[in-house]
Amino acid sequence: MSRPKIKITLIDRKGKHGCHRGHKIGDSFDFDTERGQLCPMAMHVAFPYIDILRYGGHLPGQEDGTAVFCCPDVDTINVFRIEIVE
């Protein structure tokens, strides 16, 4: 069984300041080939969600195959969506 592809997309920003890494709403990253381009703080938060989705788990209150999370930078608070790409 192969692991599904994972896409991470910046969908919103709640903080007062822009991203320190330069990420903008609409930016997308392929987890397997482009994860090094994603802010390390955001990647740190994303990884457990990716692991859950990739191995068949579901997150309460989220659509199947997706997870929404925020980066931990209180000045920026970027909101990302993780989704399985079929």
Residue pairs with C-beta under 8 A, 6 or more apart in sequence:
3 54
3 55
4 53
4 54
4 84
4 85
4 86
5 30
5 31
5 32
5 84
5 85
6 30
6 31
6 32
6 50
6 53
6 54
6 82
6 83
6 84
6 85
7 28
7 29
7 30
7 31
7 82
7 83
7 85
8 28
8 29
8 31
8 35
8 38
8 46
8 50
8 80
8 81
8 82
9 26
9 27
9 28
9 29
9 80
9 81
9 83
10 23
10 24
10 25
10 26
10 27
10 28
10 78
10 79
10 80
11 25
11 68
11 79
11 80
11 81
12 25
12 78
12 79
13 19
13 25
13 76
13 77
13 78
13 79
14 70
14 77
14 78
14 79
15 73
15 74
15 75
15 76
15 77
15 78
16 75
17 75
17 76
18 76
19 39
19 71
19 73
19 76
19 78
20 39
20 73
20 76
21 38
21 39
23 38
23 39
23 42
23 78
29 35
29 37
29 38
31 50
31 82
35 43
38 46
39 71
39 78
41 71
41 72
41 73
42 71
42 72
42 78
42 80
44 72
45 69
45 70
45 71
45 72
46 69
46 80
46 82
49 59
49 67
49 69
49 82
50 67
50 82
52 58
52 59
52 67
53 59
53 65
53 66
53 67
53 82
53 84
54 84
58 64
59 66
59 67
62 68
65 83
65 84
66 81
66 82
66 83
66 84
67 81
67 82
68 79
68 80
68 81
68 82
69 79
69 80
69 82
70 77
70 78
70 79
70 80
71 77
71 78
71 80
